[in-house]
Amino acid sequence: MEKIEIKNKNGSVIYSHNCMNNTLAKTVENAVRNGISLCGANLINADLQNANLCNADLRCANLRNANLRYVSLYNADLRCANLRNANLCRSHLQSANLHSAILINTNLRSADLTYTKFWQ
């Protein structure tokens, strides 16, 4: 069993998950599935490829340099999130809220941005 913790920007644990062959992607998916807010989560350099993060609360999360290829972020709240240099290639962002998100050098190639909100 491997325990992985998700911490906020101050180093406080927001959520932890313990399971066999655990990964950060599994831990984040489990948190989202259980309705845990990941507001302010420190997910710098996270490899979340193929994760299902529908309806995730990732407000003000630091996802700088994160691998979010093929991630499902349907209806996710990414307001004020730092997505600098993140790879969201072919991700699903339908109805996601990206208001005030940092999108400098973010790869959105072939991402589904249908009904995505970039402003209030």
N, CA, C and O atoms as a printed pandas DataFrame, in Angstrom:
     atom_number atom_name residue_name chain_id  residue_number  x_coord  y_coord  z_coord
0              1         N          MET        A               1    0.845   -1.182    0.000
1              2        CA          MET        A               1    0.000    0.000    0.000
2              3         C          MET        A               1    0.886    1.240    0.000
3              4         O          MET        A               1    1.881    1.324    0.720
4              5         N          GLU        A               2    0.493    2.187   -0.824
5              6        CA          GLU        A               2    1.265    3.417   -0.898
6              7         C          GLU        A               2    0.351    4.605   -0.622
7              8         O          GLU        A               2   -0.707    4.735   -1.238
8              9         N          LYS        A               3    0.753    5.458    0.287
9             10        CA          LYS        A               3   -0.024    6.639    0.648
10            11         C          LYS        A               3    0.533    7.850   -0.088
11            12         O          LYS        A               3    1.734    8.117   -0.051
12            13         N          ILE        A               4   -0.358    8.579   -0.757
13            14        CA          ILE        A               4    0.021    9.803   -1.442
14            15         C          ILE        A               4   -0.837   10.931   -0.876
15            16         O          ILE        A               4   -2.047   10.787   -0.701
16            17         N          GLU        A               5   -0.184   12.050   -0.597
17            18        CA          GLU        A               5   -0.871   13.210   -0.040
18            19         C          GLU        A               5   -0.902   14.342   -1.056
19            20         O          GLU        A               5    0.059   14.563   -1.793
20            21         N          ILE        A               6   -2.017   15.050   -1.080
21            22        CA          ILE        A               6   -2.139   16.271   -1.871
22            23         C          ILE        A               6   -2.080   17.416   -0.872
23            24         O          ILE        A               6   -2.863   17.479    0.076
24            25         N          LYS        A               7   -1.142   18.314   -1.101
25            26        CA          LYS        A               7   -0.962   19.433   -0.179
26            27         C          LYS        A               7   -1.344   20.738   -0.848
27            28         O          LYS        A               7   -1.358   20.835   -2.075
28            29         N          ASN        A               8   -1.652   21.738   -0.042
29            30        CA          ASN        A               8   -1.923   23.055   -0.589
30            31         C          ASN        A               8   -0.611   23.828   -0.691
31            32         O          ASN        A               8    0.460   23.300   -0.389
32            33         N          LYS        A               9   -0.708   25.059   -1.111
33            34        CA          LYS        A               9    0.490   25.884   -1.328
34            35         C          LYS        A               9    1.266   26.147   -0.045
35            36         O          LYS        A               9    2.451   26.474   -0.096
36            37         N          ASN        A              10    0.613   26.009    1.103
37            38        CA          ASN        A              10    1.277   26.222    2.395
38            39         C          ASN        A              10    1.855   24.941    2.976
39            40         O          ASN        A              10    2.480   24.971    4.037
40            41         N          GLY        A              11    1.658   23.816    2.298
41            42        CA          GLY        A              11    2.186   22.546    2.761
42            43         C          GLY        A              11    1.232   21.741    3.628
43            44         O          GLY        A              11    1.581   20.651    4.081
44            45         N          SER        A              12    0.040   22.258    3.864
45            46        CA          SER        A              12   -0.951   21.515    4.651
46            47         C          SER        A              12   -1.607   20.449    3.778
47            48         O          SER        A              12   -1.882   20.689    2.602
48            49         N          VAL        A              13   -1.855   19.282    4.346
49            50        CA          VAL        A              13   -2.473   18.184    3.594
50            51         C          VAL        A              13   -3.953   18.475    3.377
51            52         O          VAL        A              13   -4.697   18.726    4.325
52            53         N          ILE        A              14   -4.368   18.436    2.108
53            54        CA          ILE        A              14   -5.774   18.609    1.744
54            55         C          ILE        A              14   -6.462   17.253    1.723
55            56         O          ILE        A              14   -7.602   17.114    2.166
56            57         N          TYR        A              15   -5.745   16.243    1.196
57            58        CA          TYR        A              15   -6.336   14.919    1.008
58            59         C          TYR        A              15   -5.219   13.889    0.913
59            60         O          TYR        A              15   -4.149   14.174    0.376
60            61         N          SER        A              16   -5.468   12.702    1.432
61            62        CA          SER        A              16   -4.510   11.606    1.266
62            63         C          SER        A              16   -5.276   10.347    0.879
63            64         O          SER        A              16   -6.435   10.162    1.250
64            65         N          HIS        A              17   -4.609    9.505    0.137
65            66        CA          HIS        A              17   -5.231    8.272   -0.359
66            67         C          HIS        A              17   -4.191    7.161   -0.287
67            68         O          HIS        A              17   -3.024    7.360   -0.625
68            69         N          ASN        A              18   -4.627    6.003    0.153
69            70        CA          ASN        A              18   -3.746    4.861    0.338
70            71         C          ASN        A              18   -4.320    3.666   -0.412
71            72         O          ASN        A              18   -5.429    3.223   -0.113
72            73         N          CYS        A              19   -3.576    3.140   -1.387
73            74        CA          CYS        A              19   -4.016    1.943   -2.104
74            75         C          CYS        A              19   -2.811    1.289   -2.784
75            76         O          CYS        A              19   -1.735    1.879   -2.879
76            77         N          MET        A              20   -3.018    0.072   -3.248
77            78        CA          MET        A              20   -1.959   -0.635   -3.969
78            79         C          MET        A              20   -1.679    0.079   -5.291
79            80         O          MET        A              20   -2.601    0.569   -5.944
80            81         N          ASN        A              21   -0.419    0.135   -5.680
81            82        CA          ASN        A              21   -0.005    0.762   -6.938
82            83         C          ASN        A              21   -0.566    2.174   -7.089
83            84         O          ASN        A              21   -0.994    2.567   -8.174
84            85         N          ASN        A              22   -0.561    2.919   -6.012
85            86        CA          ASN        A              22   -1.114    4.261   -6.016
86            87         C          ASN        A              22   -0.278    5.208   -6.875
87            88         O          ASN        A              22    0.939    5.061   -6.988
88            89         N          THR        A              23   -0.953    6.170   -7.470
89            90        CA          THR        A              23   -0.302    7.235   -8.226
90            91         C          THR        A              23   -0.958    8.553   -7.828
91            92         O          THR        A              23   -2.020    8.563   -7.206
92            93         N          LEU        A              24   -0.331    9.645   -8.185
93            94        CA          LEU        A              24   -0.933   10.941   -7.916
94            95         C          LEU        A              24   -2.248   11.069   -8.680
95            96         O          LEU        A              24   -3.218   11.620   -8.159
96            97         N          ALA        A              25   -2.283   10.565   -9.907
97            98        CA          ALA        A              25   -3.517   10.633  -10.700
98            99         C          ALA        A              25   -4.658    9.887  -10.008
99           100         O          ALA        A              25   -5.782   10.386   -9.957
100          101         N          LYS        A              26   -4.378    8.699   -9.479
101          102        CA          LYS        A              26   -5.412    7.936   -8.761
102          103         C          LYS        A              26   -5.880    8.689   -7.524
103          104         O          LYS        A              26   -7.073    8.704   -7.219
104          105         N          THR        A              27   -4.951    9.312   -6.815
105          106        CA          THR        A              27   -5.285   10.045   -5.600
106          107         C          THR        A              27   -6.154   11.255   -5.917
107          108         O          THR        A              27   -7.142   11.508   -5.228
108          109         N          VAL        A              28   -5.790   12.009   -6.964
109          110        CA          VAL        A              28   -6.580   13.183   -7.357
110          111         C          VAL        A              28   -7.963   12.746   -7.833
111          112         O          VAL        A              28   -8.964   13.359   -7.462
112          113         N          GLU        A              29   -8.031   11.700   -8.644
113          114        CA          GLU        A              29   -9.328   11.192   -9.110
114          115         C          GLU        A              29  -10.213   10.774   -7.937
115          116         O          GLU        A              29  -11.411   11.055   -7.926
116          117         N          ASN        A              30   -9.625   10.109   -6.962
117          118        CA          ASN        A              30  -10.383    9.663   -5.796
118          119         C          ASN        A              30  -10.918   10.847   -5.007
119          120         O          ASN        A              30  -12.062   10.826   -4.551
120          121         N          ALA        A              31  -10.106   11.871   -4.844
121          122        CA          ALA        A              31  -10.544   13.079   -4.130
122          123         C          ALA        A              31  -11.730   13.715   -4.851
123          124         O          ALA        A              31  -12.727   14.071   -4.222
124          125         N          VAL        A              32  -11.619   13.855   -6.163
125          126        CA          VAL        A              32  -12.690   14.467   -6.956
126          127         C          VAL        A              32  -13.958   13.617   -6.882
127          128         O          VAL        A              32  -15.055   14.145   -6.703
128          129         N          ARG        A              33  -13.805   12.318   -7.019
129          130        CA          ARG        A              33  -14.957   11.404   -6.963
130          131         C          ARG        A              33  -15.685   11.506   -5.618
131          132         O          ARG        A              33  -16.901   11.323   -5.549
132          133         N          ASN        A              34  -14.934   11.800   -4.553
133          134        CA          ASN        A              34  -15.515   11.926   -3.215
134          135         C          ASN        A              34  -15.920   13.357   -2.871
135          136         O          ASN        A              34  -16.261   13.649   -1.725
136          137         N          GLY        A              35  -15.884   14.249   -3.860
137          138        CA          GLY        A              35  -16.347   15.620   -3.659
138          139         C          GLY        A              35  -15.431   16.489   -2.830
139          140         O          GLY        A              35  -15.871   17.499   -2.281
140          141         N          ILE        A              36  -14.155   16.120   -2.727
141          142        CA          ILE        A              36  -13.184   16.901   -1.965
142          143         C          ILE        A              36  -12.730   18.109   -2.790
143          144         O          ILE        A              36  -12.360   17.966   -3.956
144          145         N          SER        A              37  -12.758   19.276   -2.192
145          146        CA          SER        A              37  -12.263   20.470   -2.861
146          147         C          SER        A              37  -10.741   20.441   -2.878
147          148         O          SER        A              37  -10.102   20.243   -1.845
148          149         N          LEU        A              38  -10.171   20.639   -4.052
149          150        CA          LEU        A              38   -8.723   20.729   -4.195
150          151         C          LEU        A              38   -8.319   22.178   -4.452
151          152         O          LEU        A              38   -7.322   22.455   -5.117
152          153         N          CYS        A              39   -9.103   23.075   -3.918
153          154        CA          CYS        A              39   -8.840   24.507   -4.026
154          155         C          CYS        A              39   -7.464   24.803   -3.417
155          156         O          CYS        A              39   -7.202   24.467   -2.262
156          157         N          GLY        A              40   -6.600   25.429   -4.200
157          158        CA          GLY        A              40   -5.270   25.788   -3.718
158          159         C          GLY        A              40   -4.272   24.638   -3.699
159          160         O          GLY        A              40   -3.188   24.774   -3.131
160          161         N          ALA        A              41   -4.619   23.514   -4.307
161          162        CA          ALA        A              41   -3.722   22.352   -4.301
162          163         C          ALA        A              41   -2.424   22.648   -5.047
163          164         O          ALA        A              41   -2.424   23.344   -6.062
164          165         N          ASN        A              42   -1.321   22.112   -4.532
165          166        CA          ASN        A              42   -0.024   22.242   -5.170
166          167         C          ASN        A              42    0.199   20.996   -6.021
167          168         O          ASN        A              42    0.576   19.942   -5.510
168          169         N          LEU        A              43   -0.037   21.132   -7.321
169          170        CA          LEU        A              43    0.100   20.009   -8.248
170          171         C          LEU        A              43    1.107   20.335   -9.343
171          172         O          LEU        A              43    0.930   19.959  -10.502
172          173         N          ILE        A              44    2.162   21.038   -8.959
173          174        CA          ILE        A              44    3.222   21.388   -9.906
174          175         C          ILE        A              44    3.844   20.109  -10.455
175          176         O          ILE        A              44    4.138   19.180   -9.702
176          177         N          ASN        A              45    4.042   20.069  -11.771
177          178        CA          ASN        A              45    4.664   18.933  -12.469
178          179         C          ASN        A              45    3.871   17.630  -12.340
179          180         O          ASN        A              45    4.418   16.557  -12.595
180          181         N          ALA        A              46    2.604   17.699  -11.952
181          182        CA          ALA        A              46    1.794   16.488  -11.767
182          183         C          ALA        A              46    1.534   15.802  -13.100
183          184         O          ALA        A              46    1.265   16.460  -14.105
184          185         N          ASP        A              47    1.616   14.478  -13.102
185          186        CA          ASP        A              47    1.248   13.691  -14.274
186          187         C          ASP        A              47   -0.150   13.134  -14.034
187          188         O          ASP        A              47   -0.328   12.134  -13.339
188          189         N          LEU        A              48   -1.138   13.804  -14.625
189          190        CA          LEU        A              48   -2.535   13.412  -14.448
190          191         C          LEU        A              48   -3.143   12.929  -15.766
191          192         O          LEU        A              48   -4.364   12.914  -15.922
192          193         N          GLN        A              49   -2.301   12.542  -16.697
193          194        CA          GLN        A              49   -2.774   12.124  -18.021
194          195         C          GLN        A              49   -3.874   11.078  -17.900
195          196         O          GLN        A              49   -3.765   10.119  -17.136
196          197         N          ASN        A              50   -4.942   11.289  -18.677
197          198        CA          ASN        A              50   -6.113   10.402  -18.761
198          199         C          ASN        A              50   -7.005   10.401  -17.519
199          200         O          ASN        A              50   -7.927    9.589  -17.436
200          201         N          ALA        A              51   -6.762   11.274  -16.567
201          202        CA          ALA        A              51   -7.571   11.287  -15.339
202          203         C          ALA        A              51   -8.978   11.823  -15.610
203          204         O          ALA        A              51   -9.187   12.639  -16.507
204          205         N          ASN        A              52   -9.926   11.350  -14.821
205          206        CA          ASN        A              52  -11.299   11.848  -14.885
206          207         C          ASN        A              52  -11.482   12.834  -13.736
207          208         O          ASN        A              52  -11.611   12.440  -12.578
208          209         N          LEU        A              53  -11.490   14.110  -14.073
209          210        CA          LEU        A              53  -11.615   15.169  -13.074
210          211         C          LEU        A              53  -12.873   16.004  -13.318
211          212         O          LEU        A              53  -12.886   17.209  -13.065
212          213         N          CYS        A              54  -13.916   15.359  -13.806
213          214        CA          CYS        A              54  -15.184   16.045  -14.032
214          215         C          CYS        A              54  -15.683   16.652  -12.726
215          216         O          CYS        A              54  -15.646   16.010  -11.676
216          217         N          ASN        A              55  -16.145   17.879  -12.802
217          218        CA          ASN        A              55  -16.699   18.612  -11.660
218          219         C          ASN        A              55  -15.674   18.912  -10.563
219          220         O          ASN        A              55  -16.058   19.225   -9.436
220          221         N          ALA        A              56  -14.401   18.823  -10.869
221          222        CA          ALA        A              56  -13.357   19.082   -9.869
222          223         C          ALA        A              56  -13.335   20.542   -9.448
223          224         O          ALA        A              56  -13.553   21.438  -10.263
224          225         N          ASP        A              57  -13.072   20.773   -8.171
225          226        CA          ASP        A              57  -12.861   22.122   -7.650
226          227         C          ASP        A              57  -11.356   22.335   -7.548
227          228         O          ASP        A              57  -10.721   21.933   -6.573
228          229         N          LEU        A              58  -10.805   22.968   -8.562
229          230        CA          LEU        A              58   -9.366   23.229   -8.633
230          231         C          LEU        A              58   -9.090   24.732   -8.644
231          232         O          LEU        A              58   -8.108   25.189   -9.229
232          233         N          ARG        A              59   -9.964   25.487   -7.992
233          234        CA          ARG        A              59   -9.762   26.931   -7.921
234          235         C          ARG        A              59   -8.401   27.235   -7.280
235          236         O          ARG        A              59   -8.045   26.670   -6.246
236          237         N          CYS        A              60   -7.672   28.116   -7.901
237          238        CA          CYS        A              60   -6.368   28.580   -7.389
238          239         C          CYS        A              60   -5.344   27.455   -7.239
239          240         O          CYS        A              60   -4.332   27.633   -6.560
240          241         N          ALA        A              61   -5.588   26.316   -7.855
241          242        CA          ALA        A              61   -4.614   25.215   -7.799
242          243         C          ALA        A              61   -3.393   25.573   -8.636
243          244         O          ALA        A              61   -3.504   26.273   -9.643
244          245         N          ASN        A              62   -2.234   25.091   -8.218
245          246        CA          ASN        A              62   -1.010   25.308   -8.981
246          247         C          ASN        A              62   -0.741   24.061   -9.801
247          248         O          ASN        A              62   -0.264   23.051   -9.284
248          249         N          LEU        A              63   -1.055   24.147  -11.097
249          250        CA          LEU        A              63   -0.878   23.042  -12.036
250          251         C          LEU        A              63    0.221   23.380  -13.048
251          252         O          LEU        A              63    0.208   22.902  -14.183
252          253         N          ARG        A              64    1.145   24.192  -12.624
253          254        CA          ARG        A              64    2.239   24.600  -13.507
254          255         C          ARG        A              64    3.021   23.374  -13.977
255          256         O          ARG        A              64    3.381   22.510  -13.178
256          257         N          ASN        A              65    3.275   23.313  -15.272
257          258        CA          ASN        A              65    4.022   22.210  -15.911
258          259         C          ASN        A              65    3.327   20.854  -15.790
259          260         O          ASN        A              65    3.965   19.822  -15.997
260          261         N          ALA        A              66    2.045   20.833  -15.461
261          262        CA          ALA        A              66    1.333   19.558  -15.289
262          263         C          ALA        A              66    1.025   18.912  -16.637
263          264         O          ALA        A              66    0.795   19.595  -17.635
264          265         N          ASN        A              67    1.026   17.593  -16.640
265          266        CA          ASN        A              67    0.615   16.825  -17.816
266          267         C          ASN        A              67   -0.866   16.503  -17.649
267          268         O          ASN        A              67   -1.243   15.641  -16.855
268          269         N          LEU        A              68   -1.699   17.212  -18.411
269          270        CA          LEU        A              68   -3.147   17.031  -18.349
270          271         C          LEU        A              68   -3.690   16.553  -19.701
271          272         O          LEU        A              68   -4.842   16.813  -20.048
272          273         N          ARG        A              69   -2.844   15.854  -20.451
273          274        CA          ARG        A              69   -3.273   15.321  -21.750
274          275         C          ARG        A              69   -4.413   14.334  -21.546
275          276         O          ARG        A              69   -4.373   13.479  -20.661
276          277         N          TYR        A              70   -5.425   14.476  -22.388
277          278        CA          TYR        A              70   -6.591   13.579  -22.396
278          279         C          TYR        A              70   -7.376   13.586  -21.082
279          280         O          TYR        A              70   -8.154   12.664  -20.839
280          281         N          VAL        A              71   -7.197   14.582  -20.241
281          282        CA          VAL        A              71   -7.910   14.652  -18.964
282          283         C          VAL        A              71   -9.326   15.172  -19.207
283          284         O          VAL        A              71   -9.535   16.086  -20.004
284          285         N          SER        A              72  -10.278   14.584  -18.520
285          286        CA          SER        A              72  -11.659   15.040  -18.595
286          287         C          SER        A              72  -11.889   16.048  -17.468
287          288         O          SER        A              72  -11.903   15.689  -16.291
288          289         N          LEU        A              73  -12.068   17.302  -17.846
289          290        CA          LEU        A              73  -12.296   18.388  -16.889
290          291         C          LEU        A              73  -13.670   19.010  -17.118
291          292         O          LEU        A              73  -13.853   20.209  -16.910
292          293         N          TYR        A              74  -14.623   18.207  -17.542
293          294        CA          TYR        A              74  -15.981   18.683  -17.787
294          295         C          TYR        A              74  -16.520   19.369  -16.531
295          296         O          TYR        A              74  -16.514   18.791  -15.444
296          297         N          ASN        A              75  -16.980   20.591  -16.693
297          298        CA          ASN        A              75  -17.595   21.362  -15.618
298          299         C          ASN        A              75  -16.649   21.609  -14.427
299          300         O          ASN        A              75  -17.114   21.887  -13.322
300          301         N          ALA        A              76  -15.357   21.511  -14.639
301          302        CA          ALA        A              76  -14.389   21.741  -13.561
302          303         C          ALA        A              76  -14.242   23.235  -13.297
303          304         O          ALA        A              76  -14.386   24.054  -14.204
304          305         N          ASP        A              77  -13.958   23.573  -12.061
305          306        CA          ASP        A              77  -13.751   24.963  -11.670
306          307         C          ASP        A              77  -12.251   25.208  -11.537
307          308         O          ASP        A              77  -11.618   24.783  -10.570
308          309         N          LEU        A              78  -11.699   25.899  -12.527
309          310        CA          LEU        A              78  -10.269   26.192  -12.577
310          311         C          LEU        A              78  -10.017   27.699  -12.467
311          312         O          LEU        A              78   -8.988   28.196  -12.925
312          313         N          ARG        A              79  -10.956   28.418  -11.862
313          314        CA          ARG        A              79  -10.776   29.858  -11.710
314          315         C          ARG        A              79   -9.480   30.151  -10.955
315          316         O          ARG        A              79   -9.194   29.560   -9.914
316          317         N          CYS        A              80   -8.718   31.071  -11.507
317          318        CA          CYS        A              80   -7.460   31.533  -10.900
318          319         C          CYS        A              80   -6.397   30.435  -10.792
319          320         O          CYS        A              80   -5.389   30.632  -10.113
320          321         N          ALA        A              81   -6.593   29.306  -11.432
321          322        CA          ALA        A              81   -5.587   28.233  -11.399
322          323         C          ALA        A              81   -4.367   28.641  -12.221
323          324         O          ALA        A              81   -4.484   29.364  -13.210
324          325         N          ASN        A              82   -3.201   28.170  -11.799
325          326        CA          ASN        A              82   -1.970   28.414  -12.540
326          327         C          ASN        A              82   -1.736   27.222  -13.461
327          328         O          ASN        A              82   -1.368   26.136  -13.012
328          329         N          LEU        A              83   -1.956   27.445  -14.761
329          330        CA          LEU        A              83   -1.771   26.401  -15.769
330          331         C          LEU        A              83   -0.595   26.741  -16.691
331          332         O          LEU        A              83   -0.527   26.261  -17.822
332          333         N          ARG        A              84    0.310   27.554  -16.206
333          334        CA          ARG        A              84    1.472   27.947  -17.007
334          335         C          ARG        A              84    2.258   26.699  -17.422
335          336         O          ARG        A              84    2.590   25.850  -16.596
336          337         N          ASN        A              85    2.542   26.614  -18.715
337          338        CA          ASN        A              85    3.308   25.502  -19.302
338          339         C          ASN        A              85    2.633   24.145  -19.138
339          340         O          ASN        A              85    3.273   23.117  -19.359
340          341         N          ALA        A              86    1.362   24.114  -18.759
341          342        CA          ALA        A              86    0.649   22.833  -18.626
342          343         C          ALA        A              86    0.286   22.308  -20.012
343          344         O          ALA        A              86    0.085   23.080  -20.950
344          345         N          ASN        A              87    0.206   21.006  -20.120
345          346        CA          ASN        A              87   -0.166   20.370  -21.380
346          347         C          ASN        A              87   -1.590   19.842  -21.257
347          348         O          ASN        A              87   -1.835   18.837  -20.590
348          349         N          LEU        A              88   -2.532   20.534  -21.911
349          350        CA          LEU        A              88   -3.928   20.115  -21.918
350          351         C          LEU        A              88   -4.342   19.625  -23.306
351          352         O          LEU        A              88   -5.521   19.657  -23.658
352          353         N          CYS        A              89   -3.371   19.176  -24.082
353          354        CA          CYS        A              89   -3.627   18.681  -25.425
354          355         C          CYS        A              89   -4.689   17.577  -25.380
355          356         O          CYS        A              89   -4.575   16.613  -24.623
356          357         N          ARG        A              90   -5.706   17.741  -26.198
357          358        CA          ARG        A              90   -6.802   16.770  -26.324
358          359         C          ARG        A              90   -7.597   16.538  -25.028
359          360         O          ARG        A              90   -8.269   15.517  -24.876
360          361         N          SER        A              91   -7.511   17.485  -24.116
361          362        CA          SER        A              91   -8.299   17.378  -22.889
362          363         C          SER        A              91   -9.728   17.845  -23.165
363          364         O          SER        A              91   -9.996   18.513  -24.163
364          365         N          HIS        A              92  -10.626   17.486  -22.273
365          366        CA          HIS        A              92  -12.044   17.819  -22.408
366          367         C          HIS        A              92  -12.391   18.857  -21.348
367          368         O          HIS        A              92  -12.478   18.553  -20.158
368          369         N          LEU        A              93  -12.587   20.088  -21.809
369          370        CA          LEU        A              93  -12.848   21.204  -20.905
370          371         C          LEU        A              93  -14.256   21.777  -21.090
371          372         O          LEU        A              93  -14.498   22.947  -20.792
372          373         N          GLN        A              94  -15.176   20.955  -21.581
373          374        CA          GLN        A              94  -16.522   21.452  -21.813
374          375         C          GLN        A              94  -17.111   22.019  -20.525
375          376         O          GLN        A              94  -17.089   21.372  -19.478
376          377         N          SER        A              95  -17.632   23.227  -20.620
377          378        CA          SER        A              95  -18.292   23.925  -19.509
378          379         C          SER        A              95  -17.373   24.193  -18.317
379          380         O          SER        A              95  -17.855   24.537  -17.238
380          381         N          ALA        A              96  -16.071   24.043  -18.492
381          382        CA          ALA        A              96  -15.137   24.349  -17.401
382          383         C          ALA        A              96  -15.048   25.866  -17.227
383          384         O          ALA        A              96  -15.317   26.625  -18.158
384          385         N          ASN        A              97  -14.672   26.290  -16.035
385          386        CA          ASN        A              97  -14.518   27.713  -15.748
386          387         C          ASN        A              97  -13.030   28.029  -15.598
387          388         O          ASN        A              97  -12.383   27.598  -14.643
388          389         N          LEU        A              98  -12.501   28.788  -16.557
389          390        CA          LEU        A              98  -11.085   29.171  -16.563
390          391         C          LEU        A              98  -10.916   30.672  -16.326
391          392         O          LEU        A              98   -9.884   31.246  -16.673
392          393         N          HIS        A              99  -11.922   31.297  -15.740
393          394        CA          HIS        A              99  -11.857   32.744  -15.491
394          395         C          HIS        A              99  -10.618   33.069  -14.639
395          396         O          HIS        A              99  -10.412   32.478  -13.579
396          397         N          SER        A             100   -9.812   33.999  -15.110
397          398        CA          SER        A             100   -8.602   34.477  -14.435
398          399         C          SER        A             100   -7.530   33.396  -14.260
399          400         O          SER        A             100   -6.599   33.578  -13.475
400          401         N          ALA        A             101   -7.648   32.284  -14.972
401          402        CA          ALA        A             101   -6.598   31.261  -14.922
402          403         C          ALA        A             101   -5.365   31.760  -15.672
403          404         O          ALA        A             101   -5.483   32.499  -16.650
404          405         N          ILE        A             102   -4.198   31.358  -15.215
405          406        CA          ILE        A             102   -2.945   31.710  -15.888
406          407         C          ILE        A             102   -2.711   30.677  -16.979
407          408         O          ILE        A             102   -2.513   29.494  -16.704
408          409         N          LEU        A             103   -2.737   31.147  -18.231
409          410        CA          LEU        A             103   -2.642   30.239  -19.381
410          411         C          LEU        A             103   -1.414   30.521  -20.241
411          412         O          LEU        A             103   -1.424   30.233  -21.437
412          413         N          ILE        A             104   -0.369   31.072  -19.659
413          414        CA          ILE        A             104    0.851   31.396  -20.400
414          415         C          ILE        A             104    1.538   30.102  -20.836
415          416         O          ILE        A             104    1.838   29.238  -20.012
416          417         N          ASN        A             105    1.782   29.982  -22.135
417          418        CA          ASN        A             105    2.432   28.803  -22.726
418          419         C          ASN        A             105    1.680   27.504  -22.457
419          420         O          ASN        A             105    2.279   26.429  -22.482
420          421         N          THR        A             106    0.393   27.590  -22.203
421          422        CA          THR        A             106   -0.425   26.392  -21.989
422          423         C          THR        A             106   -0.763   25.779  -23.333
423          424         O          THR        A             106   -1.182   26.485  -24.250
424          425         N          ASN        A             107   -0.585   24.471  -23.461
425          426        CA          ASN        A             107   -0.899   23.767  -24.701
426          427         C          ASN        A             107   -2.361   23.330  -24.666
427          428         O          ASN        A             107   -2.733   22.422  -23.921
428          429         N          LEU        A             108   -3.184   23.987  -25.481
429          430        CA          LEU        A             108   -4.610   23.644  -25.580
430          431         C          LEU        A             108   -4.932   23.051  -26.951
431          432         O          LEU        A             108   -6.090   23.023  -27.366
432          433         N          ARG        A             109   -3.901   22.577  -27.650
433          434        CA          ARG        A             109   -4.089   22.026  -28.990
434          435         C          ARG        A             109   -5.080   20.866  -28.967
435          436         O          ARG        A             109   -4.916   19.912  -28.206
436          437         N          SER        A             110   -6.094   20.956  -29.795
437          438        CA          SER        A             110   -7.131   19.931  -29.953
438          439         C          SER        A             110   -7.944   19.698  -28.682
439          440         O          SER        A             110   -8.629   18.681  -28.566
440          441         N          ALA        A             111   -7.878   20.625  -27.732
441          442        CA          ALA        A             111   -8.712   20.510  -26.530
442          443         C          ALA        A             111  -10.139   20.901  -26.879
443          444         O          ALA        A             111  -10.356   21.775  -27.718
444          445         N          ASP        A             112  -11.103   20.267  -26.250
445          446        CA          ASP        A             112  -12.512   20.599  -26.455
446          447         C          ASP        A             112  -12.874   21.727  -25.496
447          448         O          ASP        A             112  -12.974   21.518  -24.287
448          449         N          LEU        A             113  -13.069   22.917  -26.044
449          450        CA          LEU        A             113  -13.356   24.102  -25.243
450          451         C          LEU        A             113  -14.818   24.539  -25.375
451          452         O          LEU        A             113  -15.143   25.699  -25.122
452          453         N          THR        A             114  -15.684   23.628  -25.766
453          454        CA          THR        A             114  -17.098   23.933  -25.923
454          455         C          THR        A             114  -17.684   24.466  -24.624
455          456         O          THR        A             114  -17.606   23.806  -23.588
456          457         N          TYR        A             115  -18.259   25.634  -24.675
457          458        CA          TYR        A             115  -18.903   26.300  -23.533
458          459         C          TYR        A             115  -17.948   26.598  -22.377
459          460         O          TYR        A             115  -18.394   26.870  -21.263
460          461         N          THR        A             116  -16.645   26.549  -22.631
461          462        CA          THR        A             116  -15.680   26.889  -21.596
462          463         C          THR        A             116  -15.757   28.385  -21.305
463          464         O          THR        A             116  -15.853   29.199  -22.223
464          465         N          LYS        A             117  -15.715   28.738  -20.027
465          466        CA          LYS        A             117  -15.807   30.136  -19.617
466          467         C          LYS        A             117  -14.406   30.679  -19.349
467          468         O          LYS        A             117  -13.659   30.138  -18.534
468          469         N          PHE        A             118  -14.064   31.769  -20.058
469          470        CA          PHE        A             118  -12.774   32.426  -19.861
470          471         C          PHE        A             118  -12.928   33.754  -19.128
471          472         O          PHE        A             118  -11.933   34.359  -18.727
472          473         N          TRP        A             119  -14.145   34.206  -18.952
473          474        CA          TRP        A             119  -14.431   35.439  -18.237
474          475         C          TRP        A             119  -15.803   35.299  -17.604
475          476         O          TRP        A             119  -16.593   34.435  -17.985
476          477         N          GLN        A             120  -16.082   36.171  -16.621
477          478        CA          GLN        A             120  -17.359   36.108  -15.895
478          479         C          GLN        A             120  -18.486   36.598  -16.757
479          480         O          GLN        A             120  -19.635   36.619  -16.317
